[in-house]
Amino acid sequence: MKYGPWHPALSVALKIFQNLQSRVKQAALAIHSGTSNTDRTISFFTQAAQVFQQLQLSSQRVNEMATQTAAAGHIAASSRHIRQLSETLFGLVGRFRMQ
C-alpha cells in the first residue's frame, strides 16, 4: 500500500501532531507562568518577613523607651518626695533651733 502526500491518514496524523505540539507549548507557557508567580510570591513573603522583623525591632525600642520614661518618672517622683522630706526636715530643725 502506497501513501501519497495527501493520504487522509497522514493528514489526520499531521493534525494530531500539530495539536500535540500546540498543547505542549501551552503547557510550557503555563509552567513558566506558574514559576514566575511562585518567584513573585516568595519575594512578597520575604519582604513581608522583613517588614515584620522591622516592626518587632521598633516595638522593642518603644518598650525600652517606655521603661526608661517610667523609670525617669519614678526618679522624678522620688526626687520630689525627697525634696519635700528635706524641706520638712529643715523646717523642723529650724523650729528646734528657735526653741
KOLKOLPA-978950 format. One record per residue (C-alpha): residue in one letter; x, y, z; chain; residue number from 1. Coordinates in steps of 0.001 Angstrom, whole numbers, plus 500000, padded with zeros to 6 digits. Layout:
% KOLKOLPA-978950
{rec "A",{X,Y,Z},"A",NUM}
...
//
This chain:
% KOLKOLPA-978950
{rec "M",{500000,500000,500000},"A",1}
{rec "K",{501436,503326,498946},"A",2}
{rec "Y",{500595,506514,500740},"A",3}
{rec "G",{500647,509730,498796},"A",4}
{rec "P",{501459,513119,500350},"A",5}
{rec "W",{497779,513799,500820},"A",6}
{rec "H",{496589,510499,502129},"A",7}
{rec "P",{493790,511007,504708},"A",8}
{rec "A",{495605,509037,507452},"A",9}
{rec "L",{498670,511211,507019},"A",10}
{rec "S",{496537,514338,507221},"A",11}
{rec "V",{494941,513115,510468},"A",12}
{rec "A",{498358,512226,511930},"A",13}
{rec "L",{499673,515690,510996},"A",14}
{rec "K",{496703,517347,512734},"A",15}
{rec "I",{497228,515195,515835},"A",16}
{rec "F",{500937,516114,515867},"A",17}
{rec "Q",{500182,519844,515423},"A",18}
{rec "N",{497565,519682,518198},"A",19}
{rec "L",{500030,517894,520470},"A",20}
{rec "Q",{502739,520442,519658},"A",21}
{rec "S",{500354,523316,520429},"A",22}
{rec "R",{499355,521768,523756},"A",23}
{rec "V",{502975,521180,524749},"A",24}
{rec "K",{503689,524870,524064},"A",25}
{rec "Q",{500662,525861,526158},"A",26}
{rec "A",{501839,523603,528986},"A",27}
{rec "A",{505340,525105,528825},"A",28}
{rec "L",{503883,528632,528990},"A",29}
{rec "A",{501678,527655,531930},"A",30}
{rec "I",{504673,526163,533770},"A",31}
{rec "H",{506703,529302,533088},"A",32}
{rec "S",{503838,531489,534292},"A",33}
{rec "G",{503448,529360,537427},"A",34}
{rec "T",{507169,529610,538116},"A",35}
{rec "S",{507060,533395,537723},"A",36}
{rec "N",{504084,533613,540078},"A",37}
{rec "T",{505890,531438,542621},"A",38}
{rec "D",{509005,533620,542413},"A",39}
{rec "R",{506915,536773,542955},"A",40}
{rec "T",{505094,535165,545882},"A",41}
{rec "I",{508390,534194,547504},"A",42}
{rec "S",{509648,537741,547005},"A",43}
{rec "F",{506497,539199,548602},"A",44}
{rec "F",{506762,536833,551581},"A",45}
{rec "T",{510427,537735,552009},"A",46}
{rec "Q",{509540,541431,552003},"A",47}
{rec "A",{506690,540814,554454},"A",48}
{rec "A",{509049,538931,556779},"A",49}
{rec "Q",{511483,541859,556672},"A",50}
{rec "V",{508690,544317,557477},"A",51}
{rec "F",{507538,542175,560417},"A",52}
{rec "Q",{511117,541979,561684},"A",53}
{rec "Q",{511401,545774,561490},"A",54}
{rec "L",{508076,546123,563320},"A",55}
{rec "Q",{509297,543772,566032},"A",56}
{rec "L",{512512,545780,566473},"A",57}
{rec "S",{510544,549031,566569},"A",58}
{rec "S",{508189,547563,569156},"A",59}
{rec "Q",{511141,546529,571308},"A",60}
{rec "R",{512604,550044,571067},"A",61}
{rec "V",{509267,551594,572070},"A",62}
{rec "N",{509039,549235,575055},"A",63}
{rec "E",{512588,550145,576103},"A",64}
{rec "M",{511777,553865,575806},"A",65}
{rec "A",{508570,553390,577807},"A",66}
{rec "T",{510530,551597,580514},"A",67}
{rec "Q",{513115,554388,580595},"A",68}
{rec "T",{510381,557030,580695},"A",69}
{rec "A",{508635,555223,583543},"A",70}
{rec "A",{511925,554953,585413},"A",71}
{rec "A",{512600,558650,584850},"A",72}
{rec "G",{509101,559464,586093},"A",73}
{rec "H",{509664,557321,589170},"A",74}
{rec "I",{513000,559044,589795},"A",75}
{rec "A",{511362,562458,589394},"A",76}
{rec "A",{508587,561492,591815},"A",77}
{rec "S",{511162,560165,594270},"A",78}
{rec "S",{513176,563359,593890},"A",79}
{rec "R",{510099,565477,594642},"A",80}
{rec "H",{509341,563317,597666},"A",81}
{rec "I",{512948,563644,598928},"A",82}
{rec "R",{512786,567421,598414},"A",83}
{rec "Q",{509540,567584,600399},"A",84}
{rec "L",{511063,565489,603163},"A",85}
{rec "S",{514156,567717,603134},"A",86}
{rec "E",{512034,570864,603370},"A",87}
{rec "T",{510051,569342,606235},"A",88}
{rec "L",{513255,568334,607984},"A",89}
{rec "F",{514770,571816,607574},"A",90}
{rec "G",{511548,573282,608938},"A",91}
{rec "L",{511666,571012,611955},"A",92}
{rec "V",{515364,571773,612533},"A",93}
{rec "G",{514586,575481,612255},"A",94}
{rec "R",{511873,575135,614876},"A",95}
{rec "F",{514194,573204,617144},"A",96}
{rec "R",{516827,575954,616945},"A",97}
{rec "M",{514222,578604,617704},"A",98}
{rec "Q",{513086,576890,620853},"A",99}
//
